[in-house]
Amino acid sequence: MEIKDLYVSYKTYLGELKVLNGVNLKVGEGEKVGLIGESGCGKTTTMRAVLRILAANAIIKGGCINFKGKDILRMNDKELSEIRRKHVTMIFQDPTAALNPVFKVKDMLSDVIRFSIGSSSEKLTKEKIHEMCLKVLEEVALPDPE
């Protein structure tokens, strides 16, 4: 993946706030990269741009994000979903305090159940995992957990 000259601004009541000013980053195949820096330096905005989950008031002013020869910023929803599921992810600053907006709640809960209970002797079928997910959602009083 390669980010080239990425510019992102936010519309605010005081006008336009420039947040990313020409970000460049290259990540080789199989490489894992963590973005670190001071609070407010643009780490989250950079990754939200890569995943195309920027806030509604964000404006991508320029640049491209190439992944295997295609610009993520111009991908359709199906292509983008494939990238998010298989290739690029973001661990938010406090992953225990928020759900990842890229994934369905069912999929995240299923992973937790599979990894935490999967090593027990009980055979976990998709149906059993689905049943356990519904139970958890009902326990936290989520309306219409289906």
N, CA, C and O of each residue as an XYZ file, in Angstrom:
584
protein
N       0.851     -1.167      0.000
C       0.000      0.000      0.000
C       0.898      1.231      0.000
O       1.939      1.271      0.655
N       0.463      2.224     -0.750
C       1.230      3.465     -0.783
C       0.290      4.667     -0.734
O      -0.617      4.808     -1.554
N       0.534      5.519      0.244
C      -0.197      6.781      0.361
C       0.684      7.845     -0.276
O       1.850      7.995      0.090
N       0.123      8.582     -1.229
C       0.894      9.621     -1.926
C       0.193     10.966     -1.784
O      -0.952     11.133     -2.204
N       0.894     11.917     -1.188
C       0.434     13.309     -1.134
C      -1.009     13.452     -0.653
O      -1.815     14.127     -1.295
N      -1.331     12.828      0.459
C      -2.702     12.852      0.982
C      -2.961     14.137      1.763
O      -2.240     14.473      2.702
N      -3.993     14.832      1.354
C      -4.427     16.074      2.012
C      -5.861     15.885      2.485
O      -6.739     15.546      1.692
N      -6.102     16.103      3.767
C      -7.456     16.005      4.324
C      -7.711     17.223      5.200
O      -6.866     17.625      5.999
N      -8.886     17.794      5.031
C      -9.325     18.929      5.851
C     -10.680     18.593      6.458
O     -11.364     17.671      6.013
N     -11.054     19.351      7.477
C     -12.376     19.221      8.087
C     -13.079     20.566      8.010
O     -12.478     21.609      8.269
N     -14.353     20.532      7.654
C     -15.174     21.748      7.703
C     -15.572     21.963      9.155
O     -16.087     21.051      9.802
N     -15.335     23.157      9.665
C     -15.731     23.491     11.033
C     -16.517     24.792     10.998
O     -16.569     25.466      9.969
N     -17.118     25.137     12.107
C     -17.874     26.391     12.145
C     -16.957     27.604     12.011
O     -17.430     28.705     11.729
N     -15.671     27.419     12.207
C     -14.704     28.513     12.041
C     -14.057     28.517     10.654
O     -13.229     29.376     10.351
N     -14.439     27.561      9.825
C     -13.839     27.449      8.496
C     -13.181     26.098      8.309
O     -13.482     25.145      9.027
N     -12.294     26.020      7.353
C     -11.635     24.762      7.027
C     -10.397     24.544      7.893
O      -9.552     25.430      8.025
N     -10.303     23.349      8.481
C      -9.160     22.982      9.309
C      -8.330     21.952      8.545
O      -8.779     20.828      8.325
N      -7.119     22.338      8.141
C      -6.234     21.421      7.419
C      -5.582     20.486      8.423
O      -4.931     20.925      9.371
N      -5.769     19.180      8.200
C      -5.256     18.186      9.147
C      -4.096     17.394      8.549
O      -3.062     17.235      9.198
N      -4.248     16.909      7.353
C      -3.160     16.195      6.678
C      -2.689     17.044      5.513
O      -3.487     17.475      4.680
N      -1.398     17.280      5.460
C      -0.823     18.143      4.430
C       0.275     17.411      3.673
O       1.461     17.644      3.909
N      -0.118     16.531      2.769
C       0.855     15.835      1.940
C       1.475     14.618      2.591
O       2.690     14.431      2.521
N       0.662     13.783      3.227
C       1.170     12.565      3.874
C       1.620     11.566      2.815
O       0.929     11.334      1.823
N       2.788     10.982      3.044
C       3.335      9.936      2.181
C       3.759      8.773      3.063
O       4.418      8.961      4.085
N       3.375      7.572      2.657
C       3.709      6.377      3.433
C       3.673      5.182      2.499
O       2.750      5.038      1.697
N       4.673      4.331      2.605
C       4.705      3.120      1.793
C       4.838      1.925      2.730
O       5.714      1.897      3.594
N       3.961      0.940      2.552
C       3.975     -0.276      3.364
C       4.096     -1.452      2.406
O       3.249     -1.644      1.533
N       5.150     -2.233      2.574
C       5.374     -3.378      1.705
C       4.467     -4.548      2.044
O       3.922     -4.629      3.144
N       4.312     -5.454      1.085
C       3.470     -6.632      1.296
C       3.982     -7.436      2.489
O       5.176     -7.715      2.598
N       3.066     -7.800      3.377
C       3.414     -8.565      4.568
C       3.913     -7.727      5.728
O       4.043     -8.233      6.843
N       4.193     -6.462      5.489
C       4.653     -5.565      6.549
C       3.488     -5.155      7.435
O       2.359     -5.007      6.967
N       3.770     -4.975      8.705
C       2.786     -4.448      9.649
C       3.349     -3.145     10.182
O       4.496     -3.091     10.626
N       2.539     -2.093     10.139
C       3.011     -0.764     10.516
C       2.102     -0.178     11.574
O       0.877     -0.269     11.483
N       2.711      0.422     12.573
C       1.957      1.165     13.576
C       2.282      2.638     13.430
O       3.449      3.018     13.329
N       1.251      3.466     13.418
C       1.472      4.915     13.364
C       1.509      5.444     14.784
O       0.577      5.232     15.560
N       2.586      6.130     15.120
C       2.693      6.722     16.452
C       2.995      8.201     16.301
O       3.561      8.637     15.298
N       2.614      8.950     17.294
C       2.879     10.380     17.258
C       2.063     11.088     18.314
O       1.269     10.478     19.030
N       2.275     12.381     18.395
C       1.576     13.186     19.390
C       0.082     13.210     19.109
O      -0.357     12.990     17.980
N      -0.681     13.477     20.141
C      -2.117     13.633     19.999
C      -2.406     14.754     19.003
O      -1.841     15.844     19.094
N      -3.290     14.468     18.055
C      -3.673     15.487     17.085
C      -2.768     15.605     15.874
O      -2.927     16.526     15.074
N      -1.806     14.677     15.723
C      -0.866     14.806     14.603
C      -1.393     14.211     13.297
O      -0.765     14.376     12.251
N      -2.539     13.520     13.340
C      -3.133     13.001     12.111
C      -3.105     11.491     11.936
O      -3.448     10.990     10.866
N      -2.704     10.755     12.969
C      -2.651      9.289     12.866
C      -4.023      8.710     12.526
O      -4.168      7.942     11.576
N      -5.017      9.087     13.309
C      -6.362      8.544     13.122
C      -6.947      8.993     11.793
O      -7.555      8.191     11.085
N      -6.775     10.247     11.447
C      -7.299     10.742     10.168
C      -6.653     10.006      9.002
O      -7.330      9.682      8.026
N      -5.359      9.739      9.088
C      -4.673      8.999      8.025
C      -5.305      7.629      7.833
O      -5.639      7.247      6.712
N      -5.469      6.891      8.922
C      -6.023      5.542      8.797
C      -7.509      5.552      8.454
O      -7.981      4.676      7.729
N      -8.238      6.519      8.960
C      -9.655      6.623      8.577
C      -9.776      6.926      7.079
O     -10.724      6.475      6.435
N      -8.840      7.675      6.527
C      -8.839      7.932      5.082
C      -8.549      6.637      4.323
O      -9.195      6.343      3.318
N      -7.571      5.865      4.810
C      -7.231      4.595      4.168
C      -8.441      3.663      4.153
O      -8.702      3.004      3.146
N      -9.174      3.605      5.253
C     -10.343      2.723      5.353
C     -11.622      3.376      4.830
O     -12.672      2.735      4.766
N     -11.530      4.631      4.463
C     -12.669      5.440      3.996
C     -13.804      5.469      5.010
O     -14.966      5.215      4.694
N     -13.420      5.788      6.238
C     -14.411      5.946      7.308
C     -14.234      7.308      7.976
O     -14.385      7.441      9.190
N     -13.918      8.301      7.179
C     -13.756      9.657      7.702
C     -15.106     10.223      8.136
O     -16.156      9.802      7.651
N     -15.059     11.168      9.043
C     -16.273     11.851      9.503
C     -16.930     12.573      8.324
O     -16.281     12.873      7.322
N     -18.217     12.843      8.461
C     -18.991     13.473      7.386
C     -18.453     14.847      7.000
O     -18.616     15.274      5.857
N     -17.817     15.541      7.931
C     -17.304     16.881      7.631
C     -15.871     16.868      7.084
O     -15.264     17.924      6.907
N     -15.337     15.684      6.820
C     -13.979     15.572      6.271
C     -14.005     15.738      4.753
O     -14.957     15.341      4.080
N     -12.944     16.329      4.241
C     -12.804     16.523      2.799
C     -11.416     16.029      2.402
O     -10.408     16.504      2.924
N     -11.370     15.077      1.482
C     -10.077     14.656      0.936
C      -9.759     15.640     -0.180
O     -10.409     15.650     -1.226
N      -8.751     16.463      0.060
C      -8.413     17.555     -0.858
C      -7.475     17.113     -1.977
O      -7.388     17.763     -3.018
N      -6.772     15.996     -1.754
C      -5.853     15.543     -2.783
C      -5.109     14.298     -2.354
O      -5.121     13.908     -1.187
N      -4.463     13.688     -3.326
C      -3.663     12.506     -3.054
C      -4.336     11.231     -3.503
O      -5.451     11.239     -4.026
N      -3.633     10.134     -3.286
C      -4.188      8.820     -3.608
C      -3.636      7.798     -2.621
O      -2.585      7.989     -2.009
N      -4.381      6.714     -2.491
C      -3.979      5.615     -1.613
C      -4.026      4.354     -2.467
O      -5.094      3.780     -2.681
N      -2.872      3.932     -2.947
C      -2.807      2.785     -3.854
C      -2.628      1.483     -3.092
O      -1.787      1.372     -2.200
N      -3.436      0.506     -3.463
C      -3.317     -0.831     -2.908
C      -3.386     -1.805     -4.071
O      -4.407     -1.905     -4.752
N      -2.304     -2.514     -4.290
C      -2.205     -3.476     -5.389
C      -2.650     -2.863     -6.717
O      -3.402     -3.468     -7.481
N      -2.163     -1.643     -6.969
C      -2.418     -0.997     -8.244
C      -3.737     -0.257     -8.378
O      -4.010      0.315     -9.433
N      -4.565     -0.252     -7.335
C      -5.850      0.449     -7.401
C      -5.919      1.502     -6.310
O      -5.414      1.302     -5.205
N      -6.549      2.624     -6.629
C      -6.695      3.711     -5.668
C      -7.888      3.431     -4.757
O      -9.030      3.392     -5.214
N      -7.619      3.238     -3.476
C      -8.670      2.968     -2.488
C      -9.723      4.075     -2.492
O     -10.905      3.808     -2.271
N      -9.307      5.298     -2.741
C     -10.239      6.427     -2.710
C     -11.253      6.376     -3.850
O     -12.256      7.089     -3.819
N     -10.999      5.538     -4.856
C     -11.906      5.422     -5.995
C     -12.553      4.042     -6.103
O     -13.248      3.761     -7.080
N     -12.333      3.186     -5.119
C     -12.910      1.837     -5.144
C     -14.408      1.870     -4.870
O     -14.910      2.754     -4.176
N     -15.114      0.879     -5.433
C     -16.534      0.737     -5.116
C     -16.665      0.020     -3.770
O     -15.673     -0.470     -3.229
N     -17.872     -0.041     -3.236
C     -18.101     -0.615     -1.906
C     -17.662     -2.069     -1.800
O     -17.126     -2.478     -0.770
N     -17.881     -2.852     -2.847
C     -17.509     -4.271     -2.818
C     -15.987     -4.430     -2.718
O     -15.493     -5.221     -1.915
N     -15.258     -3.680     -3.532
C     -13.792     -3.742     -3.499
C     -13.264     -3.268     -2.145
O     -12.348     -3.864     -1.578
N     -13.849     -2.201     -1.644
C     -13.425     -1.637     -0.364
C     -13.678     -2.616      0.777
O     -12.844     -2.764      1.670
N     -14.816     -3.277      0.746
C     -15.149     -4.265      1.771
C     -14.124     -5.402      1.786
O     -13.725     -5.873      2.851
N     -13.709     -5.831      0.613
C     -12.696     -6.888      0.489
C     -11.369     -6.450      1.121
O     -10.731     -7.227      1.830
N     -10.964     -5.223      0.865
C      -9.724     -4.677      1.433
C      -9.823     -4.653      2.958
O      -8.896     -5.069      3.654
N     -10.946     -4.166      3.468
C     -11.132     -4.060      4.919
C     -11.136     -5.429      5.589
O     -10.567     -5.593      6.669
N     -11.763     -6.398      4.966
C     -11.860     -7.728      5.583
C     -10.531     -8.469      5.585
O     -10.199     -9.159      6.548
N      -9.777     -8.325      4.505
C      -8.621     -9.198      4.333
C      -7.249     -8.545      4.463
O      -6.267     -9.232      4.743
N      -7.163     -7.227      4.264
C      -5.828     -6.661      4.108
C      -5.459     -5.502      5.027
O      -4.320     -5.430      5.487
N      -6.381     -4.607      5.302
C      -6.048     -3.402      6.061
C      -7.006     -3.270      7.236
O      -8.218     -3.408      7.074
N      -6.464     -3.005      8.411
C      -7.319     -2.804      9.576
C      -6.733     -1.705     10.442
O      -5.610     -1.245     10.233
N      -7.517     -1.305     11.409
C      -7.086     -0.252     12.328
C      -7.477     -0.672     13.731
O      -8.617     -1.066     13.973
N      -6.539     -0.590     14.648
C      -6.842     -0.817     16.058
C      -6.943      0.561     16.681
O      -5.955      1.290     16.767
N      -8.142      0.913     17.115
C      -8.357      2.245     17.662
C      -7.582      2.408     18.964
O      -7.193      1.420     19.586
N      -7.358      3.650     19.375
C      -6.493      3.935     20.517
C      -6.904      3.188     21.772
O      -6.037      2.758     22.532
N      -8.187      3.020     22.013
C      -8.650      2.230     23.151
C      -9.616      1.186     22.617
O     -10.832      1.369     22.687
N      -9.083      0.087     22.080
C      -9.928     -0.897     21.411
C     -10.946     -1.557     22.332
O     -11.904     -2.161     21.850
N     -10.761     -1.458     23.645
C     -11.733     -2.059     24.558
C     -12.927     -1.150     24.793
O     -13.926     -1.579     25.370
N     -12.838      0.106     24.354
C     -13.913      1.066     24.620
C     -14.801      1.328     23.407
O     -15.771      2.078     23.516
N     -14.499      0.735     22.261
C     -15.295      1.027     21.070
C     -15.335     -0.172     20.135
O     -14.422     -0.998     20.110
N     -16.402     -0.243     19.377
C     -16.497     -1.244     18.326
C     -15.915     -0.646     17.055
O     -15.974      0.566     16.847
N     -15.362     -1.486     16.218
C     -14.779     -1.035     14.968
C     -15.908     -0.814     13.957
O     -16.635     -1.759     13.650
N     -16.077      0.402     13.431
C     -17.193      0.683     12.528
C     -17.100     -0.014     11.175
O     -18.058      0.010     10.402
N     -15.982     -0.621     10.885
C     -15.803     -1.297      9.610
C     -16.454     -2.680      9.603
O     -16.837     -3.176      8.544
N     -16.581     -3.304     10.772
C     -17.088     -4.660     10.856
C     -18.470     -4.718     11.485
O     -18.841     -3.852     12.277
N     -19.227     -5.747     11.125
C     -20.535     -5.972     11.728
C     -20.336     -6.435     13.167
O     -19.382     -7.152     13.471
N     -21.246     -6.020     14.053
C     -21.176     -6.411     15.466
C     -21.163     -7.934     15.572
O     -20.412     -8.500     16.366
N     -21.996     -8.591     14.771
C     -22.070    -10.056     14.789
C     -20.702    -10.685     14.520
O     -20.312    -11.644     15.187
N     -19.979    -10.142     13.542
C     -18.664    -10.699     13.200
C     -17.649    -10.495     14.319
O     -16.846    -11.383     14.604
N     -17.688     -9.316     14.957
C     -16.750     -9.051     16.058
C     -17.054     -9.949     17.256
O     -16.141    -10.503     17.868
N     -18.338    -10.093     17.587
C     -18.708    -10.966     18.706
C     -18.366    -12.419     18.395
O     -17.887    -13.151     19.260
N     -18.615    -12.828     17.162
C     -18.295    -14.205     16.765
C     -16.811    -14.497     16.948
O     -16.437    -15.568     17.424
N     -15.967    -13.540     16.567
C     -14.522    -13.719     16.741
C     -14.158    -13.870     18.213
O     -13.362    -14.736     18.574
N     -14.739    -13.030     19.059
C     -14.457    -13.104     20.501
C     -14.853    -14.473     21.038
O     -14.095    -15.099     21.779
N     -16.035    -14.932     20.664
C     -16.512    -16.238     21.134
C     -15.612    -17.350     20.612
O     -15.207    -18.232     21.370
N     -15.300    -17.311     19.333
C     -14.476    -18.354     18.727
C     -13.096    -18.432     19.386
O     -12.596    -19.526     19.647
N     -12.479    -17.274     19.655
C     -11.130    -17.271     20.224
C     -11.116    -17.552     21.723
O     -10.160    -18.136     22.234
N     -12.161    -17.143     22.428
C     -12.145    -17.349     23.879
C     -12.689    -18.711     24.286
O     -12.261    -19.274     25.293
N     -13.617    -19.236     23.521
C     -14.226    -20.515     23.889
C     -13.777    -21.625     22.954
O     -13.892    -22.805     23.284
N     -13.274    -21.257     21.806
C     -12.926    -22.220     20.767
C     -11.957    -23.301     21.182
O     -11.944    -24.378     20.586
N     -11.152    -23.041     22.183
C     -10.169    -24.045     22.598
C     -10.759    -25.072     23.564
O     -10.106    -26.055     23.912
N     -12.003    -24.833     23.994
C     -12.629    -25.800     24.906
C     -13.043    -27.040     24.125
O     -12.933    -27.081     22.899
N     -13.511    -28.031     24.834
C     -13.869    -29.296     24.187
C     -15.177    -29.195     23.401
O     -15.451    -30.046     22.554
N     -15.988    -28.166     23.670
C     -17.272    -28.014     22.991
C     -17.064    -27.642     21.519
O     -16.307    -26.725     21.203
N     -17.737    -28.356     20.638
C     -17.670    -28.062     19.210
C     -18.555    -26.854     18.927
O     -19.761    -26.890     19.173
N     -17.955    -25.792     18.414
C     -18.711    -24.582     18.129
C     -19.123    -24.544     16.659
O     -18.287    -24.388     15.769
N     -20.410    -24.688     16.425
C     -20.937    -24.561     15.073
C     -21.286    -23.100     14.828
O     -21.359    -22.307     15.767
N     -21.498    -22.749     13.575
C     -21.915    -21.381     13.251
C     -23.227    -21.052     13.954
O     -23.427    -19.936     14.434
N     -24.115    -22.039     14.007
C     -25.416    -21.833     14.652
C     -25.247    -21.565     16.145
O     -25.905    -20.685     16.699
N     -24.367    -22.326     16.793
C     -24.125    -22.153     18.230
C     -23.514    -20.771     18.499
O     -23.908    -20.088     19.444
N     -22.564    -20.371     17.675
C     -21.940    -19.056     17.834
C     -22.981    -17.959     17.637
O     -23.008    -16.984     18.388
N     -23.840    -18.117     16.625
C     -24.901    -17.136     16.376
C     -25.831    -17.034     17.585
O     -26.204    -15.938     18.004
N     -26.193    -18.170     18.128
C     -27.060    -18.219     19.320
C     -26.388    -17.495     20.499
O     -27.041    -16.742     21.221
N     -25.096    -17.726     20.686
C     -24.367    -17.076     21.778
C     -24.283    -15.560     21.562
O     -24.391    -14.791     22.517
N     -24.092    -15.136     20.322
C     -24.060    -13.698     20.003
C     -25.389    -13.044     20.361
O     -25.418    -11.987     20.991
N     -26.485    -13.674     19.961
C     -27.812    -13.132     20.266
C     -28.023    -13.017     21.766
O     -28.579    -12.033     22.252
N     -27.572    -14.036     22.497
C     -27.732    -14.018     23.954
C     -26.985    -12.827     24.567
O     -27.522    -12.130     25.428
N     -25.761    -12.601     24.125
C     -24.968    -11.475     24.636
C     -25.667    -10.153     24.336
O     -25.763     -9.287     25.206
N     -26.152     -9.998     23.115
C     -26.822     -8.752     22.735
C     -28.115     -8.544     23.519
O     -28.459     -7.414     23.865
N     -28.830     -9.632     23.797
C     -30.038     -9.534     24.620
C     -29.681     -9.152     26.054
O     -30.400     -8.381     26.688
N     -28.572     -9.690     26.567
C     -28.145     -9.397     27.941
C     -27.812     -7.922     28.139
O     -27.970     -7.393     29.239
N     -27.354     -7.261     27.091
C     -27.057     -5.831     27.210
C     -28.237     -4.978     26.741
O     -28.103     -3.775     26.518
N     -29.389     -5.624     26.597
C     -30.662     -4.971     26.260
C     -30.628     -4.236     24.925
O     -31.217     -3.164     24.782
N     -29.940     -4.815     23.956
C     -29.937     -4.235     22.624
C     -31.252     -4.601     21.945
O     -31.570     -5.784     21.817
N     -32.016     -3.608     21.511
C     -33.291     -3.924     20.872
C     -33.073     -4.623     19.535
O     -32.185     -4.252     18.768
N     -33.878     -5.623     19.267
C     -33.839     -6.370     18.013
C     -32.426     -6.820     17.641
O     -31.866     -6.344     16.654
N     -31.850     -7.729     18.421
C     -30.465     -8.152     18.178
C     -30.241     -8.857     16.846
O     -29.099     -8.963     16.399
N     -31.289     -9.337     16.207
C     -31.133     -9.965     14.886
C     -30.724     -8.894     13.910
O     -30.531     -9.177     12.728
